[in-house]
Amino acid sequence: MPELPEVEAARRAIEENCLGKKIKRSVVADDAKVIDGISPSDFEASLTGKTIVAAHRKGKNMWIQLDSPPFPSFQFGMAGAIYIKGVAVTKYKRSAVNEDDEWPSKYSKLFIELDDGLELSFTDKRRFAKVRLLQNPASAPPISELGPDALLEPMTEEELFKSLSKKKIGIKALILDQSFISGVGNWIADEVLYQARIHPLQSAATISKEQCGALHKSLKEVIRHSVKVNADSSRFPVDWLFHSRWGKKPGNLNVAVEVGADSSQFPSNWIFHNREKKPEKAFVDGKKIEFINAGGRTSAYVPELQKLSGEQAGKEVVQGKKKSSKKSRDESEDEENVKNVKGKGGKKRSESGGKKKTPVKRKSNSSDNDDDDDGEEEKEKDEVEETNDDKRAKEKKQKGGKAGNKKPPAKKKSPESGDEFEEEEEEKKVQVKGKKGVAKKVPTGRQAKKRVK
């Protein structure tokens, strides 16, 4: 989503092009999800005739100061962007509206025409932004609840170390917390931790003074440089993780496929890969990039350089073994489920009702949300658990039988038990043929032979 550099670029564009100009006309979208707490007509009436005197920002929030309150404020959400007609403004890559689109865009939430003919618009393709009209935005939520701005109010190294020592959560989760530091988002956090050589899951309280110094330095340098170039990623240093965290790998083909970044911002000989399906294709400076969940976000890091330290060292290896073991168990159970659910004619049937199992659906490569992959992983886990639950339910039913039925003899767990398993299956088939669900037991196999004897 737009982070401090993108929002600061929008603020500067307004400051450089709109100050001292009067609002001649305004159009506010009839979208209560984005336009928060006020009707479009009241919003428009509060803007028309007023003069823009300043543009402010804190964290990822911006507001326009007029010659009298109230003032419009903007929380950019996942795809919010400021457009000024005829003026180049750096926008977050996923919010971009094509130049040949209608003006104002159909995604416009607030359109303003100034007295000199200049026009500006706040757009939001995904409707996660919030546009508010506030008497004093700096003293009202969410801005009043923000921590120090990463650019305007940076902590000293000593202040940062003291703050970290009190926090027992992962370092990435902490610096993404807007009440701790405001303005840092997912890509900045990944970049800062990569340059400081700190693992995103490292507990903040265990970070050494030396690591804190590296973190403080990289945070300051990444923020300042990205703001200096107006968030134009093509002007970011070539050794930044940013250029590789989307899953790219240099190639010889003139091909680019958009999977998580605006590929037009990068050299044409770079090939983009979906990081979920081909994570092994993501490298930076020849070192492999891996993707994990940290702070609730899909996070890119380089295991070779960013290692867990202290008591956490080796923890990732242990967790990896546990996950691998669980995966193997699940795969074995799934294979057994496939064997057990085959009905007559060789067709696969489910354990309950003979319905086919719904296949797991994967999200397309064009997904524009870094966290969407995490949701799909959870969905896939749920599907596996559902299959395993079906298997356990069947086993329980086989052990207990229907109410009023006697416990069938010679039960075995798997087809590998031979004739005795076949006897049990034959007996179960006979049981379901009785009138009104009353079980009829007919001795078969070895039981029949015993009775004859």
N, C-alpha and C positions, 0 to 999 in steps of 0.2 A: 504494500500500500504506500501512498505518498508519505515520505518521511521528512525530517527537518529540512534537508536541502531543497526538495521540490516545493515545499510550502514557502520557504524563504525566497525562492526564485519568483513565486507568484506575488509575494508581498512587495518585492523590489520592483516588479513590473508595474504594479499599481502606483507605487511611490514615484517612479520615474515618469509615468505617463498621465496620471489622473489627478494629482494634487492641485487644489485651487479651482477645480472645475465643478460646475453645478449640475446636479442630476435633473435632466429635462424630463425623462420618462423611465419608468421601470415596469417590468413584467415578472411576476412571481408565479411559479408553477403551482397548479392545484394538486399538490402531492404532500399529503399530511405525514407521510413516512419521512420525508426529507425536510420539509418546511415545518419546523417544530413549534407548536404552541400558539400559532397566530394564523388568521385567515389571509389568503393572498391579497385581498383588497385592502385590509388594514396595513399589511406589510408595505404595499406599494404607496399608500397614502403617507406613510411615515418617512419615506425616502425622497419622494418627489419635491423638488425645489431646494433641497439641501446641498451644501458644498462639501466635497471631500477634502479633509485637512490632513489626514495621516493614515498610514497602514501599519498595523502592529501584528506581531506573531509571538506565540509562546508554544514551544513544543511543536506539535503537528496542527495547531489551531491558529487561525488568523482572523482579525477583525478590522473593519474599515471605520475610522473615526470621522464623523461628520461634524458640521459646525454646531450641532445640538443633538443630544441623545433623543431616542435610542439609536444604537449602532448595529449594523448587520455583522454577525460573526459566522465563521465557517469551520466546521470540523470535517476534514477532507475524507474520512472513511477509507474505503478501499480504492476508489477510482475518482475522487473529486479532482477538479482542475479549473484553473482560471484561464480564460481566453480573452485577449484584447484584439479586436479586429485590426488587422494590418500590422500587428506587433508580434514578434516572435517571443513566445514564452515557453520556457522549458516545462514539460509536463511529464507526469509519471507515464511510463511506456504503455500501460494497459488502459489509460484513460484517454488516449489520443483520439481526437476527432479529425477526420480527413478534411483537408482544405477545401475540397470541392463539395463538401456536405452543405446542406441548407444552413442559413444563418438567420437568427441564432439556431443552434443545434436543437434537434428534438429532445436531446438530453438536458437542455438548459433548465436550471432550477431558479436562477435569478439573472435577469437581463437588465442592464442599465445603459441608457443612452445619455451622454453628457452634452452640455450646451455647445461644445465646439464640434459636435458630430461624432466624437469617438464613442465606441460601443464596447462594453465588456460583458462577459457572461461567466457564471459559475455553472459547470456541468457535472453530472454524475451518472455514468452509465449503469452502475450497479445498485444505486439507491441505498447505500450504506452511510452516506454523508448526512450531516445535520446542518441546516441553515437556520439561525435564530436571530431574533431582534431583541437586544438587551440594553438596559440602561447603562450598565458598566460591565462589559464582558470579562474584564480581568478579575472582578470580585465575585463572579457567578460560576457555578459548575458548568462545564468540566474544567475550565481554565484555572479556577481558584484552587482546584484539588491537585494541580500538577506540581511536580518537583522542580528543582532548578533547571533552567533551560541549558541544554548541552553546549550551545554556542554563546549565549549572552551571560550566563551565570555559571561558568564551569567551576567544579570543585578543585581545590588544591590537591596535590598528591597526598598530603597528610590527612586532609578531610576525607578523601576517598578511601584510604586505607582504614581509617577509624570506622567509617560507615560499613565497609565490607566485613570487618571483624565481628560485627554484631549480627550478620545475616548467615543463616545456615541453609539457604536455598542455593540452587545452581546459579553460577555467575551469569549465564545468558538470561535466565528467567528474571534475574534481578535488574539487569540493565535494560530489559524490555519493559520493566515496570515504570509507567509514566509518573508515578508518585515518587520514584527514586531519582530518576533523571528523565526529563521530558525531551522528546524529539527523536530518540533512538528507536529505530524499527528493526525489522528482521535482517535486511541486507547489511545495514550499518553494524549491527551486533556481530554478525558473522565475520565481517571485514576486520573489525577491531580485535576480536578474539584471535583471528588468524594471524594478524600482524604481531599481536602480543604473545603468540604461541601458548595460548591458554585453552584447555578443553572446555567446550560449552557446558558440560555437566559438572565441572569442578565446583565444589562448595565454596561460596564466596568467603566464608569465615576461614578457610584453609589457604587462601591465596597469600603467598609470601610478600614481603615488602618489595622485593625485586620484581616479582610478577606484577604487583600493583603499579610500580613505576612504569613498566612496559605498557600496561593497560591504560594508564593515564595519558601517556605519550601518544599511543595509537588512537585513542578516542579523540584527543585534541586535533591530531593531524588529519584524520579521516573527515571529521566534521568540517574543519576549516577549508580543506582543499575542495571538497564536494560543493561547499557553498561558494567558494571563490570562482568555480567554473559554472555556476548556476545550475548545478545538478546535471550537467551535460556529461553523460557517462563515457562518451567517446574521448573525453579529455581527462579521464581518470588514469593514473599511472598504470602501465601495462602489466606490472607485477601484482596488481590487486587481485584478490580472490573474486571480486565482483564479476570480472569478465569470464570466469570459469564456473561459478557456483550454479549457473543455470544448466550445466550438463554439456558444455561444449568441448570439442576437441579439434585442434587444427587438422585440416584435411586438404587434399589436392583438388577436390571437386568444387565447382562453383555452385554450391547448394546450401540452402539454409531453410530449416523448418522451425516455425515458431512453436515452442513447447512451454516456455515459461518466461521468455524475454522477447523484446522487440528485436528480431534478428537484423533489422535494417541498420541498427546502431553499431553493428560489428562488421569487421572485414568480410568480404564476400566469400573468401576461401575457408571460412569456418563452418563446420558442420554441427548442427545442434541435435542433441539426442534427448529423449525422454529420460529423466533421471531415475524413474522407478523401474523401467524395463531394461535400461542399459546403464546402470550406475557406474559400471567399470569403465565407461568411456569418458568420465569426467576427471580431468587432471589439471593441476596448476604447477608450472615449473617442473613437469615430469613426475610429480607426486600425486597419488590417487586421492580424489575427494570422495568422502562418504557422506551419507545423509541420515540423520537421526532426528528424533523428536526431542527438542529441548525448549523449555519454557512454553510448551504448547504449540511450537512452530516447527516446520520442517527446517532443519539446520544443516548447513554445509560446513564441514571441517576436514582437516588433513591429519589423519591419525599418526602419520610419521613425524609430524611436527607438534601436534597438540595432544599431549599425553596427560592422563590423570595422574596426580601426584599425591603423596602422603598415604593416608589410609585407603584412599580411593583407587590407588594404583592397583591394577590387575582386576578391579571390580568388573570392568567392561568385558574382560575375557571370560570371567565366571558367568556373567549374565548371558554372554553369547553362547556358552555351552548349554546353559539351561534352555535358552530359546531353541537351540538346535535339537536338544533332546526332546522337547515338547513337540517340535515340528515333526520329528521322526515318529513319535507315538501317534500323533494325529494322522499322519500319512498312513501308518499301519492300520489304524482303526477305520480310516476311510476305505482302504482296500478291502478290509473285511466286510464293511458295510455293502460294498458293491457286490461281493459274493453272496451275501445273505439276502439282498433285496431283489434278486433275479426271480421273476415269476415264470409261469408256464410259457413255453415258446421261446425262452431265452431272453425275454424283454426285461429291462430293469424296472423294478417297482419299489416304491417306498415302503417303509416299515408299517405305516398307518394309512389305510384307505387305498393303497395301490396308486397313489398319485406320484407323478414324476417330480424329482427334486429340481427346484428352480436353480439354474446355474448362477454362479457368482458373476456379477457384471463389474467390469472395470471402467473407470472414468476415462474419457478420451484425452488425447494428448493436448488438446486446446484449452484444458482447464486453466483458469487464470487465478487460482487461489492456492498459495503455498500450502495451506492446511488441508486442502481437499483430499490429498493423498492419505493423510492420517485417518480421515473418516472412512475411506475405502478399506484401509487395513482393518479397522475395527469391524466393518461390515463383513469382511471375509472371515475374520475370527468368529463372528456370530454364526455364520453359515456352517463352519466346521463344528462349532459347539452344538448347533442344532442337529447335525448329523449324528454326533456322538450321543446326544440326549436320546435320539430315536433308538439307537442301538441299546443303550442302557434300559430304556423303557421296555423293549422287547424281551431282554434278558430277564427283567423283573417279572414280566407277565408269564414267561415260560416257567419261572420258579414257583410263582404263586398260583397260576391258573385262574380260571373264572370262579366267582363265588359259588360255593356248593360243590365244586368239583374236587375229586381226590387228587392228591399230588401224583403226577405221572412218574413212574419209576424209570431208572436207568437214564438220568439226564446227563448229557455231556455238553461241553462248551463249544466245540468246533467240529467241522466236518472231518478233521483229522482223526476222530475217534472211531471211524469205521462203521461196522455193522450196528453197534449199539446206538450210534447217532441216527442211523436209518430207521431203527425200531422206534425211536422217539418221534421222528417225523411222521411215520406211518400212523402212530397212535394219535397224534394231534389232528391229523386229517380226518380220522374216524370220529373224533370227539365233536367236531363241528357239524356232524350230520344228524344229530339227535333232534327230536321234536322239541320246539319251543326252547331251544338252547340247552336242553338237558343232555349232559354228556353221556355217551355210550362207550364203554371201554371194551374193545375186542382184543383179546391177547394175540400178539403177533410175534414173529421171530423166535427168539430163545424162550420167551414166556410160554408160547404155544407148545414148544418142545418139552418144557418142564412139566406142563399139565398132562401131556400125553404120558410121560414117564410116571 
